[in-house]
Amino acid sequence: MTVTEPKVILKVLTNLQPAAYLSTKYLLDTIIIKMVKISLQYGNIPESSKAYCTYGVLLGYISGNYQDGYEFAVLGVKLSENFTDQALICKNCSIVGHFVYYWVKHIRQVIEVFDEGYQAGLESGELQYAGYITTNIASKTATSLFKLALVSILAP
């Protein structure tokens, strides 16, 4: 991407995503689709990676197309790795691990994604998303342990 204005727009929209996620689904959907459209029209910058990750979430939740959603989300993580942007690697791994990965992979494998994101978060100072990852790990572990306990109680 060479045009300055679309770069700035993508950066602003990337920073608006968490607030939109907490406020209204339609605003978040609009932001994500706009980010993908800008990235496809003008080329990729590091923030494009988050657009593809969150677009993957949309594909799964809205259309039920979980495999394509997973592939878009993984594309976003790989793109952030190509740009070597540790903060975006952390954010994207958090999104992929929390929303997408278990659609097509076993939940045990999500720890690897979270670990990569957590380490990137610590290296970059992106402590907000590193904290989200820590919470997600605890939540997924507790859920797995609860299911295991339930099975052992119900098993004859």
C-alpha positions as a Markdown table, in Angstrom:
| # | Residue | x | y | z |
|---|---|---|---|---|
| 1 | Met | 0.0 | 0.0 | 0.0 |
| 2 | Thr | 1.4 | 3.3 | -1.0 |
| 3 | Val | -1.5 | 5.8 | -0.5 |
| 4 | Thr | -1.3 | 7.4 | 3.0 |
| 5 | Glu | -5.0 | 7.9 | 3.6 |
| 6 | Pro | -6.0 | 4.2 | 3.4 |
| 7 | Lys | -3.2 | 3.3 | 5.7 |
| 8 | Val | -4.4 | 5.8 | 8.3 |
| 9 | Ile | -8.0 | 4.6 | 7.9 |
| 10 | Leu | -6.9 | 1.0 | 8.5 |
| 11 | Lys | -5.0 | 1.9 | 11.6 |
| 12 | Val | -7.9 | 3.9 | 13.0 |
| 13 | Leu | -10.4 | 1.1 | 12.2 |
| 14 | Thr | -8.1 | -1.5 | 13.8 |
| 15 | Asn | -8.1 | 0.6 | 17.0 |
| 16 | Leu | -11.9 | 0.9 | 16.9 |
| 17 | Gln | -12.5 | -2.9 | 16.7 |
| 18 | Pro | -12.4 | -3.6 | 20.5 |
| 19 | Ala | -14.9 | -0.8 | 21.2 |
| 20 | Ala | -17.1 | -1.8 | 18.4 |
| 21 | Tyr | -17.0 | -5.4 | 19.7 |
| 22 | Leu | -18.3 | -4.3 | 23.0 |
| 23 | Ser | -20.9 | -1.9 | 21.7 |
| 24 | Thr | -22.8 | -3.3 | 18.7 |
| 25 | Lys | -22.3 | -6.2 | 16.4 |
| 26 | Tyr | -23.3 | -4.3 | 13.3 |
| 27 | Leu | -20.7 | -1.6 | 13.7 |
| 28 | Leu | -18.0 | -4.3 | 14.2 |
| 29 | Asp | -19.1 | -6.1 | 11.1 |
| 30 | Thr | -19.1 | -2.9 | 9.1 |
| 31 | Ile | -15.6 | -2.1 | 10.3 |
| 32 | Ile | -14.2 | -5.5 | 9.5 |
| 33 | Ile | -15.7 | -5.6 | 6.0 |
| 34 | Lys | -14.4 | -2.0 | 5.3 |
| 35 | Met | -10.9 | -3.0 | 6.5 |
| 36 | Val | -10.8 | -6.1 | 4.2 |
| 37 | Lys | -12.1 | -4.0 | 1.3 |
| 38 | Ile | -9.4 | -1.3 | 1.8 |
| 39 | Ser | -6.7 | -4.0 | 2.1 |
| 40 | Leu | -7.8 | -5.7 | -1.1 |
| 41 | Gln | -8.1 | -2.4 | -3.0 |
| 42 | Tyr | -4.8 | -0.8 | -1.9 |
| 43 | Gly | -2.6 | -3.6 | -0.7 |
| 44 | Asn | -1.6 | -5.0 | 2.7 |
| 45 | Ile | -0.1 | -3.3 | 5.6 |
| 46 | Pro | 0.4 | -4.9 | 9.1 |
| 47 | Glu | -3.1 | -3.9 | 10.2 |
| 48 | Ser | -4.6 | -5.9 | 7.2 |
| 49 | Ser | -3.7 | -9.0 | 9.1 |
| 50 | Lys | -6.2 | -8.2 | 11.9 |
| 51 | Ala | -8.8 | -7.5 | 9.2 |
| 52 | Tyr | -8.3 | -11.0 | 7.8 |
| 53 | Cys | -8.4 | -12.6 | 11.2 |
| 54 | Thr | -11.6 | -10.9 | 12.2 |
| 55 | Tyr | -13.1 | -11.5 | 8.8 |
| 56 | Gly | -12.5 | -15.2 | 9.4 |
| 57 | Val | -14.5 | -14.9 | 12.6 |
| 58 | Leu | -17.4 | -13.3 | 10.6 |
| 59 | Leu | -17.3 | -16.1 | 8.0 |
| 60 | Gly | -17.7 | -18.7 | 10.7 |
| 61 | Tyr | -20.4 | -17.0 | 12.8 |
| 62 | Ile | -22.5 | -15.5 | 10.0 |
| 63 | Ser | -22.3 | -18.0 | 7.2 |
| 64 | Gly | -21.3 | -21.1 | 9.1 |
| 65 | Asn | -18.4 | -21.5 | 6.8 |
| 66 | Tyr | -16.0 | -22.5 | 9.5 |
| 67 | Gln | -13.2 | -23.9 | 7.3 |
| 68 | Asp | -12.9 | -20.8 | 5.2 |
| 69 | Gly | -13.2 | -18.7 | 8.3 |
| 70 | Tyr | -10.3 | -20.6 | 9.8 |
| 71 | Glu | -8.2 | -20.2 | 6.7 |
| 72 | Phe | -8.8 | -16.4 | 6.6 |
| 73 | Ala | -7.8 | -16.2 | 10.3 |
| 74 | Val | -4.7 | -18.2 | 9.8 |
| 75 | Leu | -3.9 | -16.0 | 6.8 |
| 76 | Gly | -4.1 | -13.0 | 9.1 |
| 77 | Val | -1.6 | -14.6 | 11.6 |
| 78 | Lys | 0.8 | -15.5 | 8.8 |
| 79 | Leu | 0.6 | -12.0 | 7.4 |
| 80 | Ser | 1.4 | -10.5 | 10.8 |
| 81 | Glu | 4.4 | -12.8 | 11.0 |
| 82 | Asn | 5.6 | -11.7 | 7.6 |
| 83 | Phe | 5.5 | -8.1 | 8.8 |
| 84 | Thr | 7.2 | -9.2 | 12.0 |
| 85 | Asp | 4.8 | -7.1 | 14.0 |
| 86 | Gln | 4.8 | -8.7 | 17.5 |
| 87 | Ala | 1.9 | -6.7 | 18.8 |
| 88 | Leu | -0.3 | -7.8 | 15.9 |
| 89 | Ile | 0.9 | -11.4 | 16.2 |
| 90 | Cys | -0.3 | -11.3 | 19.8 |
| 91 | Lys | -3.7 | -9.8 | 18.8 |
| 92 | Asn | -4.2 | -12.2 | 15.9 |
| 93 | Cys | -3.3 | -15.2 | 18.0 |
| 94 | Ser | -5.7 | -14.1 | 20.6 |
| 95 | Ile | -8.5 | -13.8 | 18.1 |
| 96 | Val | -7.7 | -17.1 | 16.3 |
| 97 | Gly | -7.3 | -19.0 | 19.6 |
| 98 | His | -10.4 | -17.6 | 21.2 |
| 99 | Phe | -12.9 | -17.6 | 18.3 |
| 100 | Val | -11.7 | -19.7 | 15.4 |
| 101 | Tyr | -9.1 | -22.4 | 16.0 |
| 102 | Tyr | -11.4 | -25.0 | 17.7 |
| 103 | Trp | -13.7 | -24.9 | 14.7 |
| 104 | Val | -11.3 | -27.2 | 12.8 |
| 105 | Lys | -8.6 | -28.3 | 15.3 |
| 106 | His | -8.8 | -30.1 | 18.6 |
| 107 | Ile | -9.0 | -27.7 | 21.5 |
| 108 | Arg | -5.8 | -29.0 | 23.0 |
| 109 | Gln | -3.9 | -27.5 | 20.0 |
| 110 | Val | -5.1 | -24.0 | 20.8 |
| 111 | Ile | -2.5 | -23.7 | 23.6 |
| 112 | Glu | 0.2 | -23.6 | 21.0 |
| 113 | Val | -1.5 | -20.6 | 19.3 |
| 114 | Phe | -2.0 | -18.9 | 22.6 |
| 115 | Asp | 1.6 | -19.5 | 23.6 |
| 116 | Glu | 2.9 | -17.9 | 20.4 |
| 117 | Gly | 0.6 | -14.9 | 20.9 |
| 118 | Tyr | 1.4 | -14.5 | 24.6 |
| 119 | Gln | 5.2 | -14.5 | 23.9 |
| 120 | Ala | 4.7 | -12.0 | 21.2 |
| 121 | Gly | 2.6 | -9.8 | 23.5 |
| 122 | Leu | 5.3 | -9.9 | 26.2 |
| 123 | Glu | 8.0 | -9.0 | 23.7 |
| 124 | Ser | 6.0 | -6.1 | 22.2 |
| 125 | Gly | 4.5 | -4.8 | 25.3 |
| 126 | Glu | 1.0 | -5.6 | 24.1 |
| 127 | Leu | -0.1 | -6.5 | 27.6 |
| 128 | Gln | -3.9 | -6.0 | 27.0 |
| 129 | Tyr | -4.1 | -8.9 | 24.5 |
| 130 | Ala | -1.5 | -11.0 | 26.4 |
| 131 | Gly | -3.9 | -10.7 | 29.3 |
| 132 | Tyr | -6.8 | -11.8 | 27.1 |
| 133 | Ile | -4.8 | -14.8 | 26.1 |
| 134 | Thr | -4.1 | -15.7 | 29.8 |
| 135 | Thr | -7.8 | -15.4 | 30.6 |
| 136 | Asn | -8.7 | -17.6 | 27.5 |
| 137 | Ile | -6.2 | -20.3 | 28.5 |
| 138 | Ala | -7.7 | -20.4 | 32.1 |
| 139 | Ser | -11.2 | -20.5 | 30.7 |
| 140 | Lys | -10.5 | -23.3 | 28.2 |
| 141 | Thr | -8.6 | -25.3 | 30.7 |
| 142 | Ala | -11.3 | -24.9 | 33.3 |
| 143 | Thr | -14.0 | -25.9 | 30.8 |
| 144 | Ser | -12.0 | -29.0 | 29.8 |
| 145 | Leu | -11.4 | -30.0 | 33.4 |
| 146 | Phe | -15.1 | -29.5 | 34.1 |
| 147 | Lys | -16.1 | -31.8 | 31.2 |
| 148 | Leu | -13.6 | -34.4 | 32.3 |
| 149 | Ala | -15.0 | -34.3 | 35.9 |
| 150 | Leu | -18.5 | -34.6 | 34.6 |
| 151 | Val | -17.6 | -37.6 | 32.4 |
| 152 | Ser | -16.0 | -39.3 | 35.4 |
| 153 | Ile | -19.0 | -38.7 | 37.6 |
| 154 | Leu | -21.5 | -39.9 | 35.0 |
| 155 | Ala | -19.5 | -42.9 | 33.8 |
| 156 | Pro | -20.6 | -46.2 | 35.4 |
